Amino acid sequence: MGSSVLVWSRERFRARVVTAGAGVVLAATIAGCAAASSASVTVSGKSLVIYASAPAGAASDPTLQDVLDAESLAFQQKQGEVTAYHVAFHTIESAKLSNNARTAIEDKSTIAYLGEIQPGASADSLGITNALDVLQVSPTDTALELTVSTSAISNTPGRYYESLSTYGRTFARVVPNTELEAKAQVQEMQSLGVSKLYVTDDGSPYGTSIALAVRNAAAPAITVVSSESGADAVFDGASSASAAIRTFNTAAQSDPAVKLFGPSALDDGTLVAGLAPSTRNVYISTPGFLPADLGTTGRTFVSNFTAMYGHAPAPEAIFGYEALAAVMDVLREAGTGAGNRATVVRDFFGIRDRSSVLGTGTYSINANGDTSLAAFVFSRLRGGKLVPFKFVQPQG
């Protein structure tokens, strides 16, 4: 069956697998394309590849790198558990994010793709992997519109799929979506005494969608107002730090006491670097857990990660570990059927009451590809850094 050696470099954050053995031939049998999952794509032979996508320049971002390193750690620990096939793991980086997905589908032995890390980025790759029935699992892309219809963006989520009528949904994630994040945001606002909230966004699909979700979640407990004037809090549904910097600085200049909230896309060192000295009350949510909210397996992950990489993982990293671990467990449980892409998609969407490193309970994946898990960490501005301080599980 051949052997494999995982070679990785933190500086270049590449993961390559050197594999002995014959090439893999792709067999596709199409029974029709009127209904979802009417086609079957099967990898022949006994070698499978899981690709992981890395955004360009991720090595310079500690959080992105931690997610990628956690994926590699999971593979190292679980690669021997799939016995019916030889499984290889490649982390790929391209200047254009969509090229990562294209590289994956061009490999006829691909069985799964660990997708995008940055919120909203999966819109660039979801359709590409769907075109050839490849399971895509995002560790940390929370964007609601990828899985759920939202009036903020037309024709969602179907617009992101290239072969929805043939293969059905092939995108899933182990991280809670922005609808749950919006509820966590409002829950934290209430705990901080917010009564009047101004909501804005940067016009991006991600930003527009989460801004609408926050407006919906706020009512009726918090009054959503039409301008910053008189608001005691501002939520900016921004997909990048540059837009939020302007919003936060302007709001704080008008009222230094105003509370400033942002979603996980703003968990970025460049946000803090661009804030004015008078901009102080900043609260950013990210999916994840504080150490005290982890179970035994989660604490073991933190310990193993720290031993391997020399520092504690960012809160989001645990989702990278779980994304790879869940895919490997699906392949193991599929046995000789693990080479069939439709089987792998079906079995991942069939995850029920799974115990994992994520918290102290279990989670399931629903028909949309979303997790039942709802877990967020809020960070606040302290000493020129975003410092995690509170774990929030939104209710309802």
RODO-2510 file (C-alpha; in nm, 4 decimals, decimal comma):
residues 396
     n   res          X          Y          Z
     1     m     0,0000     0,0000     0,0000
     2     g     0,2982     0,2294     0,0203
     3     s     0,4257     0,4503     0,2981
     4     s     0,3991     0,8206     0,3710
     5     v     0,6063     1,0795     0,5486
     6     l     0,4507     1,4098     0,6525
     7     v     0,6939     1,6976     0,6014
     8     w     0,6007     2,0427     0,7281
     9     s     0,7705     2,3770     0,7728
    10     r     0,6278     2,6500     0,9961
    11     e     0,8005     2,9222     0,7963
    12     r     0,6491     2,8146     0,4651
    13     f     0,3562     2,6315     0,6307
    14     r     0,3526     2,3734     0,3608
    15     a     0,2542     2,0143     0,4265
    16     r     0,3627     1,7644     0,1664
    17     v     0,3229     1,3929     0,1592
    18     v     0,5722     1,1717    -0,0196
    19     t     0,3830     0,8649    -0,1276
    20     a     0,4964     0,5441    -0,2921
    21     g     0,2597     0,3543    -0,5173
    22     a     0,0750     0,3714    -0,8436
    23     g    -0,1341     0,6620    -0,9676
    24     v    -0,5013     0,6852    -0,8899
    25     v    -0,7706     0,6734    -1,1559
    26     l    -1,1017     0,8531    -1,1110
    27     a    -1,4180     0,6697    -1,2081
    28     a    -1,7370     0,8707    -1,2439
    29     t    -2,0803     0,7185    -1,2872
    30     i    -2,3635     0,9596    -1,3518
    31     a    -2,7164     0,8246    -1,3095
    32     g    -2,8837     1,1537    -1,3963
    33     c    -2,8758     1,5140    -1,2780
    34     a    -3,2323     1,6045    -1,1886
    35     a    -3,2052     1,5262    -0,8183
    36     a    -2,9350     1,5882    -0,5626
    37     s    -2,6827     1,3083    -0,5160
    38     s    -2,7851     1,1421    -0,8428
    39     a    -2,4187     1,1138    -0,9407
    40     s    -2,1394     0,9136    -0,7883
    41     v    -1,7685     0,9910    -0,8102
    42     t    -1,5410     0,7145    -0,6884
    43     v    -1,1647     0,7090    -0,6484
    44     s    -1,0267     0,3773    -0,7700
    45     g    -0,7279     0,2244    -0,5992
    46     k    -0,6334     0,2460    -0,2345
    47     s    -0,4917     0,5977    -0,2009
    48     l    -0,6876     0,9038    -0,0917
    49     v    -0,5807     1,2647    -0,0405
    50     i    -0,7176     1,5315     0,1919
    51     y    -0,6235     1,8868     0,0932
    52     a    -0,6153     2,1794     0,3352
    53     s    -0,6419     2,5356     0,2073
    54     a    -0,4113     2,8104     0,3329
    55     p    -0,4667     3,1762     0,2411
    56     a    -0,1700     3,3567     0,0920
    57     g     0,0597     3,4935     0,3600
    58     a    -0,1007     3,2990     0,6445
    59     a     0,2397     3,2277     0,7970
    60     s     0,2562     3,5925     0,9045
    61     d    -0,0771     3,5692     1,0879
    62     p    -0,0460     3,3735     1,4159
    63     t    -0,4152     3,2800     1,4309
    64     l    -0,4326     3,1483     1,0748
    65     q    -0,1112     2,9571     1,1291
    66     d    -0,2436     2,8007     1,4481
    67     v    -0,5509     2,6682     1,2639
    68     l    -0,3287     2,5144     0,9954
    69     d    -0,0915     2,3671     1,2525
    70     a    -0,3847     2,2158     1,4402
    71     e    -0,5002     2,0454     1,1194
    72     s    -0,1508     1,9008     1,0712
    73     l    -0,1410     1,7840     1,4329
    74     a    -0,4717     1,6019     1,3918
    75     f    -0,3476     1,4239     1,0808
    76     q    -0,0284     1,3135     1,2492
    77     q    -0,2298     1,1657     1,5348
    78     k    -0,5009     0,9991     1,3263
    79     q    -0,3381     0,8949     0,9980
    80     g    -0,2970     0,5341     1,1109
    81     e    -0,6647     0,4888     1,1970
    82     v    -0,7902     0,4557     0,8386
    83     t    -0,6891     0,1031     0,7405
    84     a    -0,8907     0,0390     0,4232
    85     y    -0,7030     0,3138     0,2357
    86     h    -0,3739     0,4970     0,2459
    87     v    -0,4566     0,8605     0,3263
    88     a    -0,2226     1,1490     0,2451
    89     f    -0,2523     1,5112     0,3580
    90     h    -0,1425     1,8217     0,1666
    91     t    -0,1659     2,1849     0,2738
    92     i    -0,1691     2,4128    -0,0302
    93     e    -0,1190     2,7868    -0,0666
    94     s    -0,1816     2,9966    -0,3766
    95     a    -0,1817     3,3691    -0,4399
    96     k    -0,5493     3,3345    -0,5382
    97     l    -0,7557     3,1423    -0,2854
    98     s    -0,9773     2,9724    -0,5429
    99     n    -0,6700     2,8105    -0,6963
   100     n    -0,6345     2,5986    -0,3832
   101     a    -0,9705     2,4381    -0,4546
   102     r    -0,8824     2,3957    -0,8223
   103     t    -0,5623     2,2152    -0,7262
   104     a    -0,7671     1,9808    -0,5100
   105     i    -1,0222     1,8875    -0,7761
   106     e    -0,7504     1,8332    -1,0358
   107     d    -0,6123     1,5533    -0,8181
   108     k    -0,8172     1,2450    -0,8989
   109     s    -0,7399     1,0929    -0,5591
   110     t    -0,8929     1,3816    -0,3623
   111     i    -1,1555     1,2706    -0,1121
   112     a    -1,1983     1,5871     0,0990
   113     y    -1,0941     1,9503     0,1181
   114     l    -1,0416     2,1348     0,4449
   115     g    -1,1628     2,4722     0,3374
   116     e    -1,1243     2,8344     0,4129
   117     i    -1,0308     2,9871     0,7461
   118     q    -1,1296     3,3510     0,7007
   119     p    -1,5031     3,4270     0,7388
   120     g    -1,6784     3,4597     0,4042
   121     a    -1,3843     3,3245     0,2047
   122     s    -1,5531     2,9915     0,1267
   123     a    -1,7683     3,1710    -0,1308
   124     d    -1,4606     3,1592    -0,3575
   125     s    -1,4111     2,7830    -0,3367
   126     l    -1,7376     2,6145    -0,2389
   127     g    -1,8655     2,5911    -0,5955
   128     i    -1,5375     2,4547    -0,7277
   129     t    -1,5303     2,1555    -0,4952
   130     n    -1,9054     2,1025    -0,5368
   131     a    -1,8540     2,0668    -0,9140
   132     l    -1,6811     1,7308    -0,8570
   133     d    -1,8676     1,6153    -0,5441
   134     v    -1,5743     1,6815    -0,3087
   135     l    -1,6635     1,7243     0,0564
   136     q    -1,5480     2,0671     0,1740
   137     v    -1,5265     2,1216     0,5498
   138     s    -1,4415     2,4672     0,6769
   139     p    -1,2819     2,4874     1,0189
   140     t    -1,3661     2,8522     1,0881
   141     d    -1,5724     3,0183     0,8129
   142     t    -1,8851     3,1308     0,9986
   143     a    -2,0610     3,3151     0,7126
   144     l    -2,4333     3,2411     0,7373
   145     e    -2,5088     3,2825     0,3665
   146     l    -2,3004     2,9764     0,2755
   147     t    -2,5540     2,7381     0,4281
   148     v    -2,8746     2,9304     0,5073
   149     s    -3,1000     3,1576     0,3054
   150     t    -3,0763     3,5196     0,4170
   151     s    -3,2654     3,8198     0,2819
   152     a    -2,9399     4,0157     0,3003
   153     i    -2,8143     3,8349    -0,0130
   154     s    -3,0278     3,7020    -0,2984
   155     n    -3,0425     3,3340    -0,3933
   156     t    -2,8499     3,2050    -0,0948
   157     p    -2,7038     2,9550    -0,0444
   158     g    -2,7729     2,8057    -0,3877
   159     r    -2,5784     3,0772    -0,5697
   160     y    -2,2514     2,9372    -0,4333
   161     y    -2,2966     2,5836    -0,5716
   162     e    -2,1981     2,4844    -0,9255
   163     s    -2,3560     2,1371    -0,9225
   164     l    -2,6271     2,1540    -0,6569
   165     s    -2,8832     1,9698    -0,8704
   166     t    -2,6366     1,6894    -0,9405
   167     y    -2,4534     1,6385    -0,6126
   168     g    -2,6566     1,8292    -0,3564
   169     r    -2,4816     2,0094    -0,0720
   170     t    -2,1164     1,9238    -0,0243
   171     f    -2,0109     2,2069     0,2116
   172     a    -2,0145     2,1677     0,5889
   173     r    -1,8391     2,3216     0,8867
   174     v    -1,7549     2,2420     1,2459
   175     v    -1,7805     2,6056     1,3548
   176     p    -2,1096     2,7808     1,4421
   177     n    -2,2470     3,0224     1,1844
   178     t    -2,2970     3,3970     1,2105
   179     e    -2,6642     3,3652     1,3040
   180     l    -2,5479     3,2089     1,6300
   181     e    -2,2653     3,4615     1,6516
   182     a    -2,5208     3,7426     1,6248
   183     k    -2,7117     3,5934     1,9181
   184     a    -2,3878     3,5715     2,1170
   185     q    -2,3157     3,9353     2,0333
   186     v    -2,6561     4,0506     2,1576
   187     q    -2,6287     3,8353     2,4683
   188     e    -2,2976     4,0014     2,5549
   189     m    -2,4363     4,3469     2,4750
   190     q    -2,7181     4,2860     2,7210
   191     s    -2,4735     4,1768     2,9899
   192     l    -2,2881     4,5064     2,9402
   193     g    -2,6054     4,7124     2,9716
   194     v    -2,6501     4,8143     2,6078
   195     s    -2,9955     4,9574     2,5415
   196     k    -2,9541     5,1464     2,2113
   197     l    -2,7542     4,9912     1,9281
   198     y    -2,6401     5,1279     1,5939
   199     v    -2,5668     4,8579     1,3340
   200     t    -2,3599     4,9145     1,0220
   201     d    -2,1649     4,7020     0,7730
   202     d    -1,9106     4,7277     0,4929
   203     g    -2,1418     4,6168     0,2112
   204     s    -1,9737     4,2760     0,1662
   205     p    -2,1918     3,9615     0,1624
   206     y    -2,0430     3,8535     0,4961
   207     g    -2,0829     4,1968     0,6525
   208     t    -2,4356     4,2554     0,5219
   209     s    -2,5486     3,9135     0,6384
   210     i    -2,4175     3,9315     0,9942
   211     a    -2,5358     4,2921     1,0339
   212     l    -2,8896     4,1813     0,9481
   213     a    -2,8590     3,8859     1,1865
   214     v    -2,7560     4,1217     1,4693
   215     r    -3,0494     4,3538     1,3974
   216     n    -3,2867     4,0579     1,4079
   217     a    -3,1328     3,9160     1,7255
   218     a    -3,1372     4,2522     1,9054
   219     a    -3,5127     4,3036     1,8931
   220     p    -3,6965     4,3494     2,1196
   221     a    -3,4463     4,3505     2,4070
   222     i    -3,2242     4,6193     2,2525
   223     t    -3,3469     4,9137     2,0448
   224     v    -3,1748     4,9375     1,7078
   225     v    -3,1345     5,3063     1,6177
   226     s    -3,0729     5,4671     1,2794
   227     s    -2,7562     5,6622     1,3638
   228     e    -2,4625     5,6647     1,6015
   229     s    -2,6010     5,9696     1,7769
   230     g    -2,7547     5,8584     2,1054
   231     a    -2,6427     5,4954     2,0699
   232     d    -2,4499     5,3437     2,3576
   233     a    -2,3074     5,0721     2,1327
   234     v    -2,2066     5,0243     1,7682
   235     f    -2,1850     4,6921     1,5847
   236     d    -1,9840     4,6916     1,2616
   237     g    -2,0438     4,3965     1,0321
   238     a    -1,7095     4,4378     0,8595
   239     s    -1,5202     4,1715     0,6701
   240     s    -1,1835     4,3449     0,7107
   241     a    -1,0085     4,5575     0,9697
   242     s    -0,9660     4,8635     0,7472
   243     a    -1,3371     4,9454     0,7311
   244     a    -1,3916     4,8781     1,1011
   245     i    -1,1021     5,1023     1,2029
   246     r    -1,2738     5,4008     1,0436
   247     t    -1,6096     5,3141     1,1989
   248     f    -1,4726     5,2534     1,5481
   249     n    -1,2459     5,5594     1,5531
   250     t    -1,5232     5,7897     1,4324
   251     a    -1,7706     5,6556     1,6888
   252     a    -1,5200     5,6810     1,9757
   253     q    -1,4260     6,0338     1,8758
   254     s    -1,7908     6,1367     1,9123
   255     d    -1,8423     5,9410     2,2361
   256     p    -1,5393     5,7872     2,4131
   257     a    -1,7731     5,5756     2,6291
   258     v    -1,9463     5,4040     2,3359
   259     k    -1,9093     5,0249     2,3248
   260     l    -1,7780     4,8910     1,9919
   261     f    -1,8598     4,5379     1,8758
   262     g    -1,7317     4,3369     1,5819
   263     p    -1,7485     3,9769     1,4487
   264     s    -1,4736     3,7181     1,4108
   265     a    -1,3503     3,8624     1,0795
   266     l    -1,2068     4,1472     1,2891
   267     d    -0,9973     3,9229     1,5126
   268     d    -0,6942     4,0697     1,3426
   269     g    -0,3840     4,2429     1,4755
   270     t    -0,4189     4,5144     1,2129
   271     l    -0,7457     4,6246     1,3724
   272     v    -0,5772     4,7077     1,7018
   273     a    -0,2824     4,8722     1,5278
   274     g    -0,5124     5,1165     1,3484
   275     l    -0,7257     5,2235     1,6445
   276     a    -0,6868     5,5734     1,7863
   277     p    -0,5793     5,6092     2,1522
   278     s    -0,9303     5,7285     2,2408
   279     t    -1,0872     5,4108     2,0985
   280     r    -1,1035     5,1856     2,4017
   281     n    -1,4242     4,9858     2,4475
   282     v    -1,3780     4,7254     2,1752
   283     y    -1,5347     4,3770     2,1948
   284     i    -1,4694     4,1117     1,9264
   285     s    -1,6312     3,7680     1,9140
   286     t    -1,4665     3,4537     1,7807
   287     p    -1,5834     3,0924     1,7823
   288     g    -1,4039     2,8940     2,0497
   289     f    -1,3559     2,8180     2,4155
   290     l    -1,1601     2,9458     2,7088
   291     p    -0,9376     2,6762     2,8679
   292     a    -1,1761     2,6373     3,1620
   293     d    -1,4625     2,5522     2,9240
   294     l    -1,2866     2,2583     2,7589
   295     g    -1,3333     1,8948     2,8477
   296     t    -1,0573     1,6380     2,8936
   297     t    -0,9965     1,5823     2,5218
   298     g    -0,9946     1,9559     2,4546
   299     r    -0,7386     2,0156     2,7274
   300     t    -0,5302     1,7331     2,5853
   301     f    -0,5390     1,9057     2,2460
   302     v    -0,4146     2,2301     2,4035
   303     s    -0,1363     2,0419     2,5816
   304     n    -0,0289     1,8534     2,2688
   305     f    -0,0423     2,1654     2,0527
   306     t     0,1649     2,3618     2,3037
   307     a     0,4230     2,0840     2,3228
   308     m     0,4442     2,0633     1,9428
   309     y     0,4517     2,4334     1,8537
   310     g     0,5855     2,6013     2,1674
   311     h     0,2830     2,8159     2,2513
   312     a    -0,0832     2,7796     2,3434
   313     p    -0,3187     2,7706     2,0420
   314     a    -0,5456     3,0565     1,9419
   315     p    -0,9104     2,9840     2,0356
   316     e    -1,0001     2,9128     1,6698
   317     a    -0,7276     2,6486     1,6296
   318     i    -0,9296     2,3788     1,8018
   319     f    -1,1768     2,3897     1,5112
   320     g    -0,8936     2,3157     1,2679
   321     y    -0,8075     2,0077     1,4698
   322     e    -1,1689     1,8929     1,4822
   323     a    -1,2296     1,9496     1,1093
   324     l    -0,9500     1,7096     1,0163
   325     a    -1,0310     1,4651     1,2962
   326     a    -1,3965     1,4439     1,1930
   327     v    -1,3070     1,3803     0,8276
   328     m    -1,0619     1,1073     0,9271
   329     d    -1,3227     0,9410     1,1480
   330     v    -1,5754     0,9485     0,8636
   331     l    -1,3203     0,7793     0,6351
   332     r    -1,2422     0,5184     0,8996
   333     e    -1,6081     0,4394     0,9609
   334     a    -1,6836     0,4209     0,5863
   335     g    -1,4357     0,1344     0,5521
   336     t    -1,4069     0,0158     0,1953
   337     g    -1,6629     0,2777     0,0904
   338     a    -1,4342     0,5672     0,1826
   339     g    -1,3257     0,6093    -0,1793
   340     n    -1,6752     0,7149    -0,2859
   341     r    -1,7156     1,0916    -0,2607
   342     a    -2,0942     1,0779    -0,2239
   343     t    -2,0573     0,8339     0,0663
   344     v    -1,8105     1,0621     0,2414
   345     v    -2,0375     1,3664     0,1980
   346     r    -2,3413     1,1714     0,3204
   347     d    -2,1572     1,0336     0,6227
   348     f    -2,0180     1,3711     0,7239
   349     f    -2,3643     1,5263     0,7034
   350     g    -2,4832     1,2266     0,9046
   351     i    -2,2658     1,3102     1,2083
   352     r    -2,4829     1,2850     1,5197
   353     d    -2,3943     1,3389     1,8852
   354     r    -2,0235     1,3364     1,8168
   355     s    -1,7871     1,3635     2,1108
   356     s    -1,4810     1,5696     2,0270
   357     v    -1,2264     1,8235     2,1494
   358     l    -1,4966     2,0916     2,1233
   359     g    -1,6171     2,1679     2,4731
   360     t    -1,7765     1,9252     2,7150
   361     g    -2,0788     1,8100     2,5151
   362     t    -2,1457     1,6629     2,1727
   363     y    -2,2460     1,8105     1,8376
   364     s    -2,4335     1,7069     1,5240
   365     i    -2,4296     1,8269     1,1625
   366     n    -2,7655     1,9201     1,0116
   367     a    -2,8945     1,8975     0,6549
   368     n    -2,7547     2,2429     0,5768
   369     g    -2,4043     2,1376     0,6793
   370     d    -2,4138     2,3422     1,0007
   371     t    -2,3119     2,2294     1,3466
   372     s    -2,5409     2,2278     1,6496
   373     l    -2,2529     2,3691     1,8523
   374     a    -2,2787     2,7292     1,9778
   375     a    -1,9592     2,8474     2,1463
   376     f    -1,7924     3,1882     2,1305
   377     v    -1,5153     3,3747     2,3066
   378     f    -1,5228     3,7516     2,3476
   379     s    -1,2001     3,9494     2,3507
   380     r    -1,1635     4,3085     2,4673
   381     l    -0,8963     4,5690     2,4112
   382     r    -0,6387     4,5614     2,6906
   383     g    -0,2833     4,6940     2,6763
   384     g    -0,2882     4,7333     2,3014
   385     k    -0,4093     4,3753     2,2423
   386     l    -0,7330     4,1855     2,2031
   387     v    -0,7452     3,9695     2,5161
   388     p    -0,9989     3,6824     2,5493
   389     f    -1,2062     3,7292     2,8646
   390     k    -1,5461     3,5577     2,8378
   391     f    -1,7025     3,2381     2,7019
   392     v    -2,0582     3,2770     2,5686
   393     q    -2,3061     3,0118     2,4565
   394     p    -2,6045     3,1883     2,2978
   395     q    -2,9466     3,0682     2,4072
   396     g    -3,2270     2,9915     2,1672
***
